Amino acid sequence: MLDSSAALAELCDEARASGRLGLDTEFLWERTYSPQICLAQVNVNDRVYLADPLDGVDLQPISDLISDPDVEVVMHAPHADLVAFALRHGAEPVNTFDTQVTAGFTGLSAGLAYEKLVYEVTRQKVQPSESFSDWSRRPLQDKQLQYAGEDVEHLFNMRDTLVAKLRDLGREEWAREELMRRFDGVEHFMTAPDEAWRKVGRRGKLGPSDLAVLREVAAWRENLARSRDLPVGWVAKDPTMIEIARRQPASQRDLVRVRGVDGSMKAREQSELLAAIERGRSAPPIVEEGAPPVRGVRRRVAVAKGLATALLRARCEAEEIASELVGTSSDVEELIGWIAGGKAEGDAPFLLRGWREPFGLDLVDLVDGRIQLQLVDDDPYLVIHRVD
């Protein structure tokens, strides 16, 4: 256990010299906008240290390492940890290695929990999770400290074993490209306020003009929640956002009649919300990307989607790569819609970008009739035939 900010700073200098850092945190995320870090665990040169920010240890040196392109920060499922360091310490991630995602390129699932991945890769066992502990309470118990330390103890071993397998499979560049897409820069793992409207549930009932209002009021909610360090749902819940976008109240009197807008919202905040509504009313309507508008194209997408999904899964299984890494059902639908709509120029569909392109091209060949599928009784059960 590190007992001072100076001790952590000295340790981070050692990590910088070595070129890599193993990192995990224990946090609470129920009552705040971003995770509140209660404990930070670091692995430096295969030695494990714990730093307690609630005991006054400044975690800024860790944030500086996260932002250093010359230091590889090895983590497991780091999204929440990176959000915390970005919002609370100004980190700009630039060289993150995620053991969970990387495992998906080596024949394992891309969603394995830490203890399961440790066993799959190293055959070592770690103790059952303490992730539901209240990490803000002091003193921490011995079993909590042991669990916290084990969360970084095996990171380097897993990382090195996974990279060796990536090299054997010729997929090191694939993994590097995917890690950069997910984690290099806060814009890749945090939603910008102007894009927050895309996370609002049941927005499909709104028309294009309503969506323009929703974009502005959702950005208002996101910014207010961030400034007050509150969950966005504590500012206003999604149904309230939808109702505001639909009604578009123009006065405080009309605004407070919307269910979910109550007296807890200050007059200044109500004024800012009304201004956001007015900006949305004056903005161009938003037509969401989605199912192709032509009925014949929609039907073709619906028919082809099942076959394309089956092909994608078969290809992933044959290549020993996690299908969830390659693409989702929505990604398959986007690609088929693009093909059925005449392969319009512009941005290529997601499944035709970067390392995913060979998988996407198979789906293009399927829809265009250059691939046929046959069900058989034995493994692999789905046989792919290419047609000249």
Secondary structure, 3 states (H helix, E strand, C coil): CCCCHHHHHHHHHHHHHHCEEEEEEEEECCCCCCCEEEEEEEEECCEEEEECHHHCCCCHHHHHHHCCCCCEEEECCCHHHHHHHHHHHCCCCCCEEEHHHHHHHHCCCCCCCHHHHHHHHHCCCCCCCCCCCCCCCCCCCHHHHHHHHHHHHCHHHHHHHHHHHHHHHCCHHHHHHHHHHHHCCHHHCCCCHHHHHHHCCCHHHCCHHHHHHHHHHHHHHHHHHHHHCCCHHHHCCHHHHHHHHHHCCCCHHHHCCCCCCCCCCCHHHHHHHHHHHHHHHHCCCCCCCCCCCCHHHHHHHHHHHHHHHHHHHHHHHHHCCCHHHHCCHHHHHHHHHHHHCCCCCCCCCHHHCHHHHHHHHHHHHHHCCCEEEEECCCCCCEEEEECC
